[in-house]
Amino acid sequence: MSDPAQRPLLFLDVDGTLIPLGTPTAAQPGTPDGHREAPVLTADTHPLLHKVDPEHGRRLEALPCDLVWATTWMSDANDVLAPLLGLPPLPVVDWPDSDEVGVLHWKTRGLVEWAQGRPFVWVDDEISHADQQWVSTHHHGPALLHRVDPRRGLTEHDFTVIESWLRRAR
């Protein structure tokens, strides 16, 4: 069995990834600078939680990696989503305050720093070519930046791509 410290990470976004948003315009909520406001979330108050596929939890947990929440939901992901998905509490990337605006996604630098050279998959609906280029230049381990269609969220095809990459990364 491989050393758990060497297992790849899977950074998991929520909105548009685990919760399909239905339309391309709905995939861009937030402030004008692209940062999303931290919502107050509960299973009773979030209007889209019914779109979460509980089967995704089993599929994610079966992947040969360590799951990490990479979402503006922060610890609410453990309080609200983990139980819906049947997942244990997961580590959460703590986002630094930043007013940086540019072509690079505001999560990109933080995820590379969090990974500390470990192989990782970043699953999100807002990944761009600029993020791909920046990670390939600044991250010294293998990385897959996998963009999910926010209208559909995670699909069978996405799981196939992610699982295939993780198996090769081992």
Backbone hydrogen bonds in HBPLUS format (Angstrom, degrees):
<---DONOR---> <-ACCEPTOR-->    atom                        ^
c    i                          cat <-CA-CA->   ^        H-A-AA   ^      H-
h    n   atom  resd res      DA  || num        DHA   H-A  angle D-A-AA Bond
n    s   type  num  typ     dist DA aas  dist angle  dist       angle   num
A0006-GLN N   A0003-ASP O   2.88 MM   3  5.47 151.8  1.96 118.4 127.2     1
A0007-ARG N   A0004-PRO O   3.15 MM   3  5.20 159.7  2.19 103.2 109.5     2
A0066-ASP N   A0008-PRO O   2.81 MM  58  6.29 156.0  1.87 154.0 161.8     3
A0009-LEU N   A0119-PRO O   2.91 MM 110  6.38 156.6  1.96 144.6 148.0     4
A0121-VAL N   A0009-LEU O   2.83 MM 112  6.19 147.2  1.94 144.3 154.5     5
A0010-LEU N   A0066-ASP O   2.86 MM  56  5.98 147.5  1.96 151.7 146.7     6
A0068-VAL N   A0010-LEU O   2.92 MM  58  5.94 150.2  2.01 160.8 152.1     7
A0011-PHE N   A0121-VAL O   2.72 MM 110  6.06 157.4  1.77 170.8 169.5     8
A0123-VAL N   A0011-PHE O   2.91 MM 112  6.12 174.0  1.91 175.1 173.0     9
A0012-LEU N   A0068-VAL O   2.83 MM  56  6.05 164.4  1.85 167.4 172.2    10
A0070-ALA N   A0012-LEU O   2.81 MM  58  5.06 175.9  1.81 130.7 129.2    11
A0013-ASP N   A0123-VAL O   3.12 MM 110  6.15 151.8  2.20 164.4 172.9    12
A0017-THR N   A0014-VAL O   2.96 MM   3  5.11 153.9  2.03 119.4 126.6    13
A0018-LEU N   A0014-VAL O   2.77 MM   4  4.89 141.3  1.92 128.8 141.8    14
A0019-ILE N   A0014-VAL O   3.06 MM   5  6.06 158.0  2.11 152.6 148.4    15
A0016-GLY N   A0019-ILE O   2.77 MM   3  5.20 149.4  1.87 143.7 143.3    16
A0154-LEU N   A0017-THR O   2.80 MM 137  5.51 148.8  1.90 161.8 152.5    17
A0021-LEU N   A0150-PRO O   2.67 MM 129  5.63 169.6  1.68 166.8 166.4    18
A0026-ALA N   A0023-THR O   3.08 MM   3  5.29 127.4  2.37 102.6 116.2    19
A0027-ALA N   A0024-PRO O   3.15 MM   3  5.33 151.6  2.23 102.2 110.8    20
A0028-GLN N   A0025-THR O   3.40 MM   3  5.92 166.1  2.42 116.0 116.8    21
A0031-THR N   A0035-HIS O   2.93 MM   4  5.63 174.4  1.93 154.3 154.7    22
A0034-GLY N   A0031-THR O   2.89 MM   3  5.46 164.6  1.91 126.8 129.5    23
A0045-THR N   A0042-THR O   3.21 MM   3  5.29 132.5  2.44  98.2 110.2    24
A0046-HIS N   A0042-THR O   3.19 MM   4  6.13 148.3  2.29 159.1 161.5    25
A0051-LYS N   A0048-LEU O   2.89 MM   3  5.65 165.1  1.92 124.6 129.6    26
A0052-VAL N   A0049-LEU O   3.06 MM   3  5.50 167.7  2.07 116.3 120.3    27
A0056-HIS N   A0053-ASP O   2.91 MM   3  5.66 156.5  1.97 124.2 130.7    28
A0057-GLY N   A0054-PRO O   3.22 MM   3  5.82 145.7  2.34 112.1 119.2    29
A0059-ARG N   A0055-GLU O   3.16 MM   4  6.48 165.2  2.18 153.9 158.2    30
A0060-LEU N   A0056-HIS O   2.79 MM   4  5.92 161.7  1.82 154.0 158.6    31
A0061-GLU N   A0057-GLY O   2.94 MM   4  6.06 165.5  1.96 151.6 155.8    32
A0062-ALA N   A0058-ARG O   3.10 MM   4  6.21 137.6  2.29 140.7 151.0    33
A0063-LEU N   A0060-LEU O   3.12 MM   3  5.43 154.4  2.19 107.5 115.3    34
A0065-CYS N   A0063-LEU O   2.85 MM   2  5.63 134.9  2.06 108.1  94.2    35
A0069-TRP N   A0091-PRO O   2.90 MM  22  6.24 160.3  1.94 165.8 159.7    36
A0093-VAL N   A0069-TRP O   2.97 MM  24  6.19 168.3  1.98 167.4 169.1    37
A0074-MET N   A0071-THR O   3.19 MM   3  5.81 163.5  2.21 113.3 117.7    38
A0076-ASP N   A0073-TRP O   2.95 MM   3  5.25 137.5  2.14 145.2 139.3    39
A0077-ALA N   A0074-MET O   3.09 MM   3  5.90 158.7  2.14 120.3 125.5    40
A0078-ASN N   A0075-SER O   3.03 MM   3  5.40 129.0  2.30 106.0 117.6    41
A0079-ASP N   A0075-SER O   3.18 MM   4  6.56 154.4  2.24 145.5 153.1    42
A0080-VAL N   A0076-ASP O   2.75 MM   4  5.71 161.3  1.78 154.6 157.7    43
A0081-LEU N   A0077-ALA O   2.98 MM   4  4.96 122.1  2.32 114.3 130.4    44
A0082-ALA N   A0077-ALA O   2.88 MM   5  6.27 154.8  1.94 161.2 168.1    45
A0084-LEU N   A0081-LEU O   2.96 MM   3  5.08 113.0  2.42 101.7 118.6    46
A0085-LEU N   A0081-LEU O   2.92 MM   4  6.15 146.5  2.04 158.2 168.8    47
A0085-LEU N   A0082-ALA O   3.17 MM   3  5.12 125.1  2.49  96.0 109.9    48
A0086-GLY N   A0082-ALA O   2.86 MM   4  5.85 115.0  2.29 143.0 160.3    49
A0087-LEU N   A0082-ALA O   2.86 MM   5  4.71 156.6  1.91 142.8 142.4    50
A0086-GLY N   A0083-PRO O   3.28 MM   3  4.94 147.3  2.40  91.3 100.7    51
A0108-THR N   A0105-HIS O   3.20 MM   3  5.56 144.0  2.33 111.4 120.3    52
A0111-LEU N   A0107-LYS O   2.99 MM   4  6.19 153.0  2.07 160.7 169.4    53
A0112-VAL N   A0108-THR O   3.16 MM   4  6.43 163.7  2.19 157.0 160.8    54
A0113-GLU N   A0109-ARG O   2.98 MM   4  6.19 160.2  2.02 150.5 156.4    55
A0114-TRP N   A0110-GLY O   2.89 MM   4  6.01 156.4  1.94 142.8 149.7    56
A0115-ALA N   A0111-LEU O   2.91 MM   4  6.07 153.9  1.98 148.2 154.5    57
A0118-ARG N   A0115-ALA O   2.96 MM   3  5.23 166.6  1.97 120.9 122.5    58
A0120-PHE N   A0142-PRO O   3.11 MM  22  6.65 147.4  2.22 140.1 148.6    59
A0144-LEU N   A0120-PHE O   2.87 MM  24  6.39 152.4  1.94 149.0 158.0    60
A0122-TRP N   A0144-LEU O   2.82 MM  22  6.31 156.5  1.87 159.2 165.1    61
A0146-HIS N   A0122-TRP O   2.79 MM  24  5.95 154.4  1.86 155.7 164.6    62
A0124-ASP N   A0146-HIS O   3.22 MM  22  6.59 158.3  2.27 154.7 160.5    63
A0148-VAL N   A0124-ASP O   2.83 MM  24  5.80 154.8  1.90 131.9 140.3    64
A0131-ASP N   A0128-SER O   3.15 MM   3  5.29 122.6  2.50  97.2 110.5    65
A0132-GLN N   A0128-SER O   3.16 MM   4  6.56 159.0  2.21 147.9 153.4    66
A0133-GLN N   A0129-HIS O   2.95 MM   4  6.25 163.3  1.98 155.9 159.3    67
A0134-TRP N   A0130-ALA O   2.96 MM   4  6.11 164.2  1.98 148.2 152.7    68
A0135-VAL N   A0131-ASP O   2.94 MM   4  6.08 168.9  1.95 156.3 158.9    69
A0136-SER N   A0132-GLN O   3.02 MM   4  6.20 161.4  2.06 148.3 153.9    70
A0137-THR N   A0133-GLN O   3.13 MM   4  6.33 137.9  2.31 143.2 153.7    71
A0137-THR N   A0134-TRP O   3.22 MM   3  5.23 131.2  2.47  95.3 108.0    72
A0138-HIS N   A0134-TRP O   2.90 MM   4  6.03 152.0  1.98 151.6 159.7    73
A0139-HIS N   A0135-VAL O   2.87 MM   4  5.25 149.2  1.96 148.8 148.3    74
A0152-ARG N   A0149-ASP O   3.01 MM   3  5.60 145.4  2.13 116.2 125.1    75
A0153-GLY N   A0149-ASP O   2.81 MM   4  5.75 156.4  1.86 162.4 169.6    76
A0159-PHE N   A0155-THR O   3.06 MM   4  6.46 163.2  2.09 156.3 159.8    77
A0160-THR N   A0156-GLU O   2.97 MM   4  6.22 154.7  2.04 150.0 157.2    78
A0161-VAL N   A0157-HIS O   3.00 MM   4  6.28 163.0  2.02 156.4 159.6    79
A0162-ILE N   A0158-ASP O   2.94 MM   4  6.14 171.3  1.95 158.5 161.0    80
A0163-GLU N   A0159-PHE O   2.87 MM   4  5.88 168.5  1.88 149.9 153.9    81
A0164-SER N   A0160-THR O   2.99 MM   4  5.99 160.6  2.02 145.4 151.3    82
A0165-TRP N   A0161-VAL O   3.03 MM   4  6.22 162.6  2.06 149.0 153.6    83
A0166-LEU N   A0162-ILE O   2.92 MM   4  6.16 165.1  1.94 155.4 159.6    84
A0167-ARG N   A0163-GLU O   2.98 MM   4  6.15 158.3  2.03 150.8 156.0    85
A0168-ARG N   A0164-SER O   3.12 MM   4  6.37 154.0  2.19 146.4 153.1    86
A0169-ALA N   A0165-TRP O   2.86 MM   4  6.07 145.7  1.97 148.3 158.9    87
